């Protein structure tokens, strides 16, 4: 295979490798970074500041501090070299008082001539040894005799010993003469001002994030069908626009629900009046086979009308309140037994949950009634944790095929062999149950039951 033929495939392999590497890096980055807006905003603020301060500190320490320290060390080493050279020029019978006086007066060095002796062993090097390494290097360049240096022993002095032929020169130099002593002040000012600016930025950022959190909480509460109290637009202009748009959407939805409820109430009143007239006319006709059939048709029509109106209305007037889910599930179990089924119930977790109790009871009750209609045994179980309330209704009935489990939630839909096929039913039980669950911010999911039939799970956030 020629290079020309292998070139495109090689480029494809490289492109595929880079794409996979980018996907893996993005997945890792999303996994390790925080998910909340507040911590992400803090990272956006803190990271550039830390990088900037680190670069400034590095440049300062590398360029300014090290350069100044090297030059000061070179100056001190020149002074020490001058003292050593002056000692070599003086006669040995001199008391060296003039040397000590000149070194102190002109060079700020304290010089002592000691008897000949070995130099001390090298001491431990300091952790931050810029001055030690710089001064040792500069003295080694200018002084040819053996020497010993101590930059640790005394806090404000540097001791240098130079071994001469007939003596040891002990020289003390001020520490601040060998390095930039005020460099830490710059670091402290830099770190201090950064902390102050960071604190101010965090406070302002918190005030800007709080309106967004309030908007999210209000939208979540409204999505669960709860009242949104004491919420008003705050924060930056864009956040205020989003809050105003949310309030307008909330008002439009509530107005639409109110109008629909009013219209349905009128329709319900008119149709119930006609049904009542039918019943009165049937009552005057007397008893008979045809009359009984007509009465059954009127009762069925009234039941279907109530189901249709309830489905369309959705009972919007109920407010969320603390509800004992253990008692609610136990009531549903008793109702199922009264309908002729063998039922059992259980609940785990804190039983008090803030929901619309009547609506949720109706939601689970529709599922229980659907199970009782097609099964002999029913099991109702509930669990509640910090985030979710989950209620499952299991039965040993014929179940619903997996490919039809979403279709049965469509209003008025009747499947040929579906569980909700019933002569007196309206085909709205599952639709009403899912609408109520979704009004609470949750959902109803159908799956296989360990009892052999169908499992209907109601999952609602708490």
C-alpha positions as CSV (number, residue, x, y, z in Angstrom):
1,X,0.0,0.0,0.0
2,X,1.4,3.4,-1.0
3,X,1.7,6.4,1.3
4,X,-1.0,8.2,-0.7
5,X,-3.4,5.4,-0.2
6,X,-2.7,5.1,3.6
7,X,-2.8,8.9,4.2
8,X,-6.6,9.4,4.4
9,X,-7.1,6.4,6.7
10,X,-4.2,7.5,8.9
11,X,-5.8,11.0,9.2
12,X,-9.1,9.4,10.0
13,X,-7.5,7.3,12.8
14,X,-5.8,10.4,14.2
15,X,-9.0,12.4,14.0
16,X,-10.9,9.5,15.7
17,X,-8.3,9.3,18.5
18,X,-8.4,13.1,19.1
19,X,-12.2,13.0,19.2
20,X,-12.3,10.1,21.7
21,X,-9.6,11.9,23.8
22,X,-11.6,15.1,23.8
23,X,-14.8,13.2,24.7
24,X,-13.0,11.4,27.6
25,X,-11.5,14.7,28.8
26,X,-14.9,16.4,28.7
27,X,-16.5,13.6,30.6
28,X,-13.8,13.7,33.2
29,X,-14.0,17.4,33.5
30,X,-17.8,17.4,33.9
31,X,-17.4,14.7,36.6
32,X,-14.8,16.5,38.7
33,X,-16.2,20.0,38.4
34,X,-19.2,21.1,40.6
35,X,-22.6,21.2,39.1
36,X,-24.1,24.2,40.9
37,X,-24.1,27.7,39.5
38,X,-22.6,29.3,42.6
39,X,-19.5,27.0,42.9
40,X,-18.9,27.3,39.2
41,X,-19.1,31.1,39.3
42,X,-16.6,31.0,42.3
43,X,-14.2,28.9,40.2
44,X,-14.5,31.3,37.3
45,X,-13.6,34.2,39.7
46,X,-11.0,32.4,41.8
47,X,-9.1,30.5,39.2
48,X,-7.9,33.6,37.1
49,X,-7.0,35.4,40.3
50,X,-5.0,32.5,41.7
51,X,-3.2,32.1,38.3
52,X,-2.5,35.8,38.1
53,X,-1.2,36.0,41.7
54,X,1.0,32.9,41.1
55,X,2.5,34.3,37.9
56,X,3.1,37.7,39.6
57,X,4.7,36.0,42.6
58,X,6.8,33.8,40.4
59,X,8.0,36.7,38.3
60,X,8.7,38.7,41.4
61,X,10.6,35.9,43.2
62,X,12.5,34.9,40.1
63,X,13.3,38.3,38.6
64,X,13.3,40.7,41.5
65,X,14.0,38.8,44.7
66,X,16.6,36.4,43.2
67,X,18.3,39.2,41.2
68,X,18.5,41.6,44.2
69,X,19.7,38.8,46.5
70,X,22.4,37.8,44.1
71,X,23.6,41.4,43.8
72,X,23.5,42.1,47.5
73,X,25.3,38.8,48.1
74,X,27.9,39.8,45.5
75,X,28.4,43.1,47.4
76,X,28.8,41.4,50.8
77,X,31.2,38.8,49.3
78,X,33.3,41.7,47.8
79,X,33.5,43.3,51.3
80,X,34.6,40.0,52.8
81,X,37.1,39.5,50.0
82,X,38.5,43.0,50.7
83,X,38.8,42.1,54.4
84,X,40.7,38.9,53.6
85,X,43.0,40.8,51.2
86,X,43.7,43.5,53.8
87,X,44.5,40.8,56.3
88,X,47.1,39.4,53.9
89,X,48.8,42.8,53.6
90,X,49.1,43.5,57.3
91,X,52.1,42.2,59.2
92,X,51.5,39.2,61.4
93,X,52.7,41.0,64.6
94,X,49.9,43.5,64.3
95,X,47.0,43.4,66.7
96,X,44.6,43.9,63.8
97,X,42.6,46.6,65.6
98,X,42.9,48.9,62.6
99,X,41.5,46.0,60.4
100,X,38.5,45.6,62.8
101,X,37.9,49.3,62.9
102,X,38.0,49.8,59.1
103,X,35.8,46.7,58.5
104,X,33.2,48.0,61.0
105,X,33.2,51.7,60.1
106,X,33.3,51.3,56.3
107,X,31.8,47.9,55.6
108,X,29.6,47.2,58.6
109,X,31.4,43.9,59.2
110,X,32.4,42.6,62.6
111,X,35.8,40.9,62.2
112,X,37.5,38.7,64.8
113,X,40.9,37.0,64.3
114,X,40.8,33.5,65.9
115,X,43.6,31.1,66.4
116,X,44.1,28.5,63.7
117,X,41.6,25.7,64.0
118,X,39.6,23.5,61.7
119,X,36.5,24.9,60.2
120,X,33.2,23.7,61.7
121,X,31.3,21.0,59.7
122,X,28.7,22.2,57.3
123,X,25.4,23.0,59.0
124,X,21.9,22.1,57.8
125,X,20.8,24.1,54.8
126,X,17.7,26.2,55.2
127,X,14.5,25.2,53.4
128,X,14.4,28.5,51.5
129,X,18.2,28.7,50.7
130,X,18.3,31.5,48.1
131,X,20.6,33.6,50.3
132,X,22.7,30.6,51.3
133,X,23.4,29.4,47.8
134,X,23.9,32.9,46.4
135,X,26.3,34.0,49.1
136,X,28.2,30.8,49.0
137,X,28.6,31.0,45.3
138,X,29.8,34.6,45.4
139,X,32.2,34.1,48.2
140,X,33.7,31.0,46.4
141,X,34.3,33.2,43.3
142,X,36.2,35.9,45.2
143,X,37.8,34.1,48.2
144,X,40.3,31.4,47.3
145,X,40.8,30.2,50.9
146,X,38.6,27.6,52.5
147,X,35.6,29.1,54.2
148,X,32.5,28.2,56.2
149,X,29.2,30.0,56.1
150,X,26.2,30.0,58.5
151,X,23.0,31.8,57.4
152,X,20.8,29.9,60.0
153,X,22.3,30.3,63.4
154,X,21.6,33.9,64.2
155,X,18.4,35.5,62.9
156,X,19.8,38.9,62.0
157,X,23.5,38.1,61.3
158,X,25.4,36.0,58.8
159,X,28.6,34.3,60.0
160,X,31.5,33.6,57.6
161,X,34.7,31.9,58.7
162,X,37.8,32.0,56.4
163,X,40.7,29.7,57.1
164,X,44.0,31.6,56.7
165,X,47.5,30.1,57.0
166,X,48.0,31.3,60.6
167,X,44.5,32.2,61.7
168,X,40.8,32.0,61.1
169,X,38.9,35.1,60.3
170,X,35.4,35.2,61.7
171,X,33.2,37.8,60.0
172,X,29.7,38.8,61.0
173,X,27.6,40.6,58.4
174,X,24.0,42.0,58.7
175,X,21.6,39.6,57.1
176,X,19.6,42.4,55.5
177,X,22.8,43.4,53.7
178,X,22.8,40.1,51.8
179,X,19.2,39.9,50.6
180,X,16.0,41.9,50.0
181,X,14.5,41.9,53.5
182,X,11.3,43.6,52.6
183,X,10.2,41.2,49.9
184,X,7.8,39.4,52.3
185,X,5.9,42.7,52.7
186,X,5.1,42.7,49.0
187,X,3.8,39.1,49.3
188,X,1.7,39.9,52.3
189,X,0.2,42.9,50.6
190,X,-0.5,40.9,47.5
191,X,-2.1,38.0,49.4
192,X,-4.0,40.4,51.7
193,X,-5.5,42.5,49.0
194,X,-6.4,39.3,47.0
195,X,-8.3,37.9,50.0
196,X,-10.2,41.2,50.5
197,X,-11.1,41.4,46.8
198,X,-12.1,37.7,46.9
199,X,-14.3,38.2,49.9
200,X,-16.1,41.2,48.3
201,X,-16.5,39.2,45.1
202,X,-18.0,36.2,46.9
203,X,-20.5,38.5,48.8
204,X,-21.6,40.2,45.6
205,X,-21.7,36.9,43.7
206,X,-23.9,35.4,46.4
207,X,-26.3,38.3,46.2
208,X,-26.5,37.8,42.4
209,X,-27.0,34.0,42.6
210,X,-29.7,34.2,45.2
211,X,-32.4,35.6,42.9
212,X,-31.6,32.8,40.4
213,X,-32.0,30.2,43.1
214,X,-35.3,31.8,44.3
215,X,-36.6,31.7,40.7
216,X,-35.6,28.0,40.4
217,X,-37.4,27.3,43.7
218,X,-40.5,29.1,42.6
219,X,-40.6,27.3,39.2
220,X,-40.1,24.0,41.0
221,X,-42.9,24.7,43.5
222,X,-45.2,25.8,40.7
223,X,-44.4,22.7,38.7
224,X,-45.3,20.6,41.8
225,X,-48.7,22.3,42.0
226,X,-47.8,24.3,45.2
227,X,-48.4,27.9,46.0
228,X,-45.6,30.4,45.1
229,X,-45.6,32.9,47.9
230,X,-43.5,36.0,48.5
231,X,-41.8,35.8,45.2
232,X,-41.0,38.9,43.2
233,X,-38.3,39.8,40.6
234,X,-34.9,40.7,42.0
235,X,-31.3,40.7,41.0
236,X,-29.7,41.7,37.7
237,X,-31.7,42.9,34.7
238,X,-31.7,39.5,32.9
239,X,-32.7,37.7,36.0
240,X,-35.6,40.1,36.6
241,X,-36.7,39.6,33.0
242,X,-36.7,35.8,33.5
243,X,-38.7,36.3,36.8
244,X,-41.2,38.6,35.2
245,X,-41.7,36.1,32.3
246,X,-42.2,33.3,34.8
247,X,-44.8,35.3,36.7
248,X,-46.6,36.2,33.4
249,X,-46.6,32.6,32.4
250,X,-47.9,31.6,35.8
251,X,-50.7,34.1,35.6
252,X,-51.7,33.0,32.1
253,X,-51.8,29.4,33.1
254,X,-53.8,30.1,36.2
255,X,-56.2,32.3,34.2
256,X,-56.6,29.6,31.5
257,X,-57.3,27.0,34.2
258,X,-59.8,29.3,35.9
259,X,-61.6,30.0,32.6
260,X,-61.7,26.3,31.7
261,X,-63.0,25.4,35.1
262,X,-65.7,28.1,34.9
263,X,-66.7,26.9,31.4
264,X,-66.7,23.2,32.5
265,X,-68.8,24.1,35.6
266,X,-71.4,25.7,33.3
267,X,-71.3,22.7,30.9
268,X,-71.5,20.3,33.9
269,X,-74.5,22.1,35.3
270,X,-76.4,22.2,32.0
271,X,-75.7,18.5,31.3
272,X,-76.6,17.4,34.8
273,X,-79.9,19.3,34.5
274,X,-80.7,17.3,31.4
275,X,-79.7,14.0,33.0
276,X,-81.9,14.8,36.0
277,X,-84.8,15.5,33.7
278,X,-84.2,12.1,32.0
279,X,-84.2,10.4,35.4
280,X,-87.5,12.1,36.4
281,X,-89.1,11.1,33.2
282,X,-87.9,7.5,33.6
283,X,-89.3,7.5,37.1
284,X,-92.8,8.4,35.8
285,X,-92.7,5.6,33.2
286,X,-92.8,2.9,35.9
287,X,-90.9,-0.3,36.1
288,X,-90.1,-2.5,33.1
289,X,-87.3,-4.1,31.2
290,X,-86.9,-1.2,28.8
291,X,-87.1,1.3,31.7
292,X,-84.3,-0.5,33.6
293,X,-82.1,-0.6,30.5
294,X,-82.6,3.2,30.0
295,X,-81.8,3.8,33.7
296,X,-78.6,1.9,33.3
297,X,-77.7,3.9,30.2
298,X,-78.4,7.2,32.0
299,X,-76.3,6.1,35.1
300,X,-73.5,5.1,32.8
301,X,-73.7,8.4,30.9
302,X,-73.6,10.3,34.2
303,X,-70.6,8.4,35.3
304,X,-68.8,9.0,32.1
305,X,-69.7,12.7,32.2
306,X,-68.3,13.0,35.7
307,X,-65.0,11.3,34.6
308,X,-64.7,13.5,31.5
309,X,-65.3,16.7,33.5
310,X,-62.9,15.6,36.3
311,X,-60.2,14.8,33.7
312,X,-60.6,18.1,31.9
313,X,-60.9,20.1,35.2
314,X,-58.0,18.5,37.0
315,X,-59.2,19.8,40.4
316,X,-56.9,22.9,40.5
317,X,-58.3,24.3,43.7
318,X,-56.7,22.0,46.2
319,X,-53.6,23.3,48.0
320,X,-50.6,21.1,49.0
321,X,-50.6,20.1,52.7
322,X,-48.9,17.5,54.9
323,X,-50.5,14.2,54.2
324,X,-50.0,10.9,56.1
325,X,-49.1,8.5,53.2
326,X,-49.3,5.5,55.5
327,X,-52.9,6.1,56.3
328,X,-53.7,7.0,52.6
329,X,-52.3,3.7,51.4
330,X,-54.1,1.8,54.2
331,X,-57.4,3.4,53.1
332,X,-56.8,2.3,49.5
333,X,-56.1,-1.3,50.7
334,X,-59.4,-1.4,52.6
335,X,-61.2,-0.1,49.5
336,X,-59.6,-2.8,47.4
337,X,-60.7,-5.5,49.8
338,X,-64.2,-4.1,49.8
339,X,-64.2,-4.5,46.0
340,X,-63.4,-8.2,46.4
341,X,-59.6,-8.4,46.0
342,X,-57.0,-9.7,48.3
343,X,-54.8,-6.6,49.1
344,X,-51.8,-5.9,51.3
345,X,-50.1,-2.5,52.0
346,X,-46.8,-1.3,53.4
347,X,-44.9,2.0,53.8
348,X,-41.3,2.8,54.7
349,X,-39.8,6.1,55.6
350,X,-41.3,9.3,57.1
351,X,-45.0,9.2,56.3
352,X,-45.8,12.9,56.3
353,X,-45.4,14.4,52.8
354,X,-46.5,17.8,51.5
355,X,-48.7,16.9,48.5
356,X,-52.3,17.5,47.4
357,X,-53.7,14.6,49.4
358,X,-57.1,14.2,47.7
359,X,-55.6,14.3,44.2
360,X,-52.8,11.9,45.0
361,X,-55.3,9.5,46.6
362,X,-57.3,9.7,43.5
363,X,-54.2,9.1,41.4
364,X,-53.2,5.9,43.3
365,X,-56.8,4.9,43.7
366,X,-57.3,4.8,39.9
367,X,-54.2,2.5,39.7
368,X,-55.6,0.3,42.5
369,X,-59.1,0.2,40.9
370,X,-57.5,-0.7,37.6
371,X,-55.6,-3.6,39.3
372,X,-58.6,-4.8,41.2
373,X,-60.7,-4.9,38.0
374,X,-58.3,-7.3,36.4
375,X,-56.5,-9.2,39.2
376,X,-57.3,-11.2,42.4
377,X,-54.3,-10.1,44.5
378,X,-53.0,-6.5,44.8
379,X,-50.0,-5.2,46.8
380,X,-49.6,-1.5,47.5
381,X,-46.2,-0.4,48.8
382,X,-44.7,3.1,49.4
383,X,-41.2,4.4,50.2
384,X,-40.1,7.9,51.0
385,X,-36.5,9.2,51.2
386,X,-35.0,12.7,51.1
387,X,-35.9,13.4,47.5
388,X,-38.7,11.1,46.3
389,X,-42.0,9.5,47.3
390,X,-42.6,6.3,45.4
391,X,-45.8,4.3,45.6
392,X,-46.1,1.0,43.6
393,X,-49.2,-1.0,42.9
394,X,-48.5,-4.7,41.9
395,X,-51.0,-7.3,40.8
396,X,-51.2,-10.8,39.4
397,X,-53.4,-10.0,36.5
398,X,-52.8,-10.4,32.7
399,X,-50.7,-7.3,32.5
400,X,-50.2,-5.0,29.5
401,X,-47.7,-5.7,26.6
402,X,-44.6,-3.6,26.8
403,X,-45.1,-1.9,23.5
404,X,-48.6,-0.7,24.5
405,X,-47.7,0.6,28.0
406,X,-47.4,4.2,26.8
407,X,-50.5,4.1,24.6
408,X,-52.8,3.3,27.5
409,X,-52.1,6.7,29.0
410,X,-53.8,8.4,26.0
411,X,-57.2,9.8,26.9
412,X,-60.2,7.8,25.7
413,X,-58.0,5.1,24.2
414,X,-59.3,1.6,24.3
415,X,-57.0,-1.3,23.4
416,X,-58.6,-4.6,22.4
417,X,-57.0,-6.7,25.1
418,X,-55.9,-3.9,27.4
419,X,-56.5,-3.9,31.2
420,X,-58.6,-0.8,31.1
421,X,-61.1,-2.3,28.7
422,X,-64.3,-2.4,30.7
423,X,-67.9,-2.0,29.8
424,X,-68.6,0.7,32.4
425,X,-65.3,2.4,32.2
426,X,-64.4,5.7,30.5
427,X,-60.8,4.9,29.5
428,X,-59.5,7.9,31.6
429,X,-58.2,6.2,34.8
430,X,-54.6,6.0,33.8
431,X,-54.7,9.4,32.0
432,X,-56.0,11.1,35.1
433,X,-53.4,9.3,37.3
434,X,-50.5,10.4,35.1
435,X,-51.8,14.0,34.9
436,X,-52.1,14.2,38.7
437,X,-48.6,12.7,39.1
438,X,-47.1,15.2,36.6
439,X,-48.9,18.1,38.3
440,X,-46.9,17.1,41.4
441,X,-43.7,17.1,39.3
442,X,-43.5,13.3,39.0
443,X,-44.8,10.6,36.7
444,X,-46.5,7.2,36.5
445,X,-44.5,4.3,35.0
446,X,-45.7,0.9,34.0
447,X,-43.5,-2.2,34.2
448,X,-43.5,-5.9,35.0
449,X,-44.6,-6.9,38.5
450,X,-42.8,-9.6,40.5
451,X,-46.4,-11.0,41.2
452,X,-46.7,-11.8,37.5
453,X,-48.9,-9.0,36.4
454,X,-48.4,-5.3,36.1
455,X,-46.5,-2.8,38.3
456,X,-47.7,0.8,38.3
457,X,-45.2,3.1,40.0
458,X,-46.1,6.7,41.1
459,X,-42.9,8.8,41.6
460,X,-43.3,12.2,43.1
461,X,-40.6,14.6,44.4
462,X,-40.9,15.8,48.0
